[in-house]
Amino acid sequence: MEGIAEWNRREAEEQDKADRAAAQNADEQRAELDCDAGTWAAEPDGAGGAMDAEQAAAVPAATQPTEVDAALQVFNELAQVRLGTLRALGLLQRHQVHFTVDRSCAVSELCDASKAAIDFIRDLTASQYTALDDEALRAFLDESEKLG
């Protein structure tokens, strides 16, 4: 049993390292994109400084999150969820935690609500729809309230 627990722990650590590396890489790419969007090269004649109207109009467009940024953020958020669940599992494996009935129910409800949210994200990303409409959001929130 201890060998299996150790193997599971090492697997979780390796996956945790891989997830952290992927999240760090994504954060670096996003920071690079943010940095690129926020800087302006000097004028070719060396004047620098003032932006013309076209450049000024491009600033809001450059600072708005793109579809790639949104997809990257979704990946990062889900990676954080996964890392959090692995940390929770690690804590439960290392410590003999005895929850009160109320806390046990609260943890169960949180797990159910989290699973519902993740299932909804999976369904949304697998569907042909690229945006969450108000009706779908309302249905999800109603379902979440039933679980909570």
Steps between C-alpha positions, in 0.01 A plus 500: 500500500780742586666432165180586314452815706860602430457433129177705498675782685789502252260493206309793648827690556613437142163608363507802731844598365379458142186705569702771671745514207213528251330770706827690540564478126149628432546783751830598337339503156209708629739742673699529178182574306393754763841662488497514120152650499598772746817629329546721201810517288661837443426684179737410216625860485585487870217736602337239726239617746167593346272243342293584197125437492541157339738382772277645771202311356705179497573521876154380619502224238846383608407497868173307452538129567503297185355155447848355545542690829161377621581140405833527678330642809246214499788253486678679787189509716431131447864417569469689829188300586686177429798608708267593786332161491839326498609706801175408681556132420856525627382653826240229545758229431757645741262576787224299654233768478172438679233743388194592698171408337441863399846540349473165325170611344651835401799330334266259318284788376808691387623193311158457335485868399858489369428185301189662353700807400775291341245286316335817374835638381574169326160503328540864398847452353390187315193669353473707186420812704791730574328726751289439804157650440282635779259205491777242537662702778169531683440124469845424637460741793157350581653152498789617721257648753316167520827328590595763759 
